[in-house]
């Protein structure tokens, strides 16, 4: 029995396991972000309008960070970008707790996410370097498991720190975990492949992701999927509270089911599908369709049972869609500069983070939750159709 459980994890490189450990420590320490809006309103007495602008700076910093991180990964290598990003993030965490005025906080939060999210494209380029073709999707999945487990632990630990110590303790712990993660990279990892110094003739063969038509189609579909997916962490908790009458602890348990299911089931599912050698885009389409159903089921009736069904559908859609979309992006990145390709992939979710929650909340306020779920289901279904067209082009 134990051997069956461990089988999907076999064959992954030592470097992938070390990266997973780094992500687990880093994400478990990411306690400030889930409590940032509470910190700004309850501790610093900012208005909701001010908090909205500060959170927008968070999204724009993320967008800039993944773009710059991709460029730097192609120029200097992913290894330097990873540990310098973590070191820079730790310093900003240590200092931003002392910033209390609005404009300085906007700049501070923008700088924080810019430096922190330079790490993301570098990680995906490193993952491609440390994994083999036959286990790349499982390597992606292991990194995602570490991130999800870290995000599950982080808010719980953060809540305890706020209750028994103070808000400022979050910044210190976040900074220290970034330092620990950077030490692991510096001490135990190294850049496997060399940065290629291309000749003029070779450079001509490299394709920019912004000129890769099929990749841009894929990017737009992933942006639409990310746009709808963000509702599960913005407007849907409000729906649980206002329409279903759920308390905060019950809402927390609902969202925790997502992380728990991913931790338990994603790797076995990905391992099974990987053995079947199915087309990555077909699996992403299937996962996206489950996300469509997760919104439609909410409009059958305002029942907690149906909300639970929705969470299950969304989670299985996430487990199918995100690892295999990442794998497709890595495969496509072989046409050009990998850092730029993976940065553009990450930017689809940064853009979704900027636009998704705000538009979802505004639409819900104007037209109600039910209309919003139909809108999100429609947007995600359009993404399925776009990916279907792309998949047929790829198979020709």
C-alpha angles and dihedrals in degrees: 000000000000090000091055091051092049097042096087089055095053121104096030115132125252089244092057091053091049090050089050090052090049092051092047092053093042096047094042086055093050092099101134096067099060090048098037096103091047091048091051095047104033100034104028097028096229119163121248089251090056091047090052091056092046090051089050088056086054090057095045091049089053091050092051092043097056091046094051092040091056092050093048092047090057093045104039104013132260094267096067092042092053099052096036090050091053093046092049092047091052091053092050091049090052092050105035092069088071093055113094110158122092103243094042090051091050089054092042095051091045090051092046095055093039092058094036096049094049080079095065104069090039089057093053092048090049090048090056089050094049098044137065125235092252095054102030095107091048089050089053089048093052090052089049090050090053091048093048093046089049092049089050093052096040100066092044092052091042092054090053092049092051092047098046104026120011146279090265090062088068091063093049094049092046091051093048094050090051089053091050091049092050090049091054090053094046094044103039109021135062136178105273101196125044122246104255117235099210125209119229091261093051093047090059089061093055112099121215112228087228089062096043102100097193092048091051090052089051090047092053092050091050090049090054091048091048090047091058095038091058089065089074089066099038121023100018094062087054089051090052090052102039102034103026096034094229121164122232094259092054091047089051090053091049092054091041089060087066093057094041094051091048091050093050103036114021098081096048091047093049091046091053094048092044090057089054090057091221120174110271094224092053090055091048089051090052092049092048091052089055087054089054090053091048090064096042093052090060090063095056090080137327094259129140090224091059090047088056090050088051092053090050092050092047092048095050089046089053092048091053100037109043104046093046094043088053090049091051091050091051092050092048091048089070086080093068145345106345095207092056092047095049092043090056090048090053090045090063088067093041089055090046089052091053096047108023104067095039096048092042092054094044092049091047091051092050103038108013135253096282093058089047092055091050089049093050092046089051093049092049091047089054087053089053090053092048091051091047091055090047092048091053090050090051093051094053 
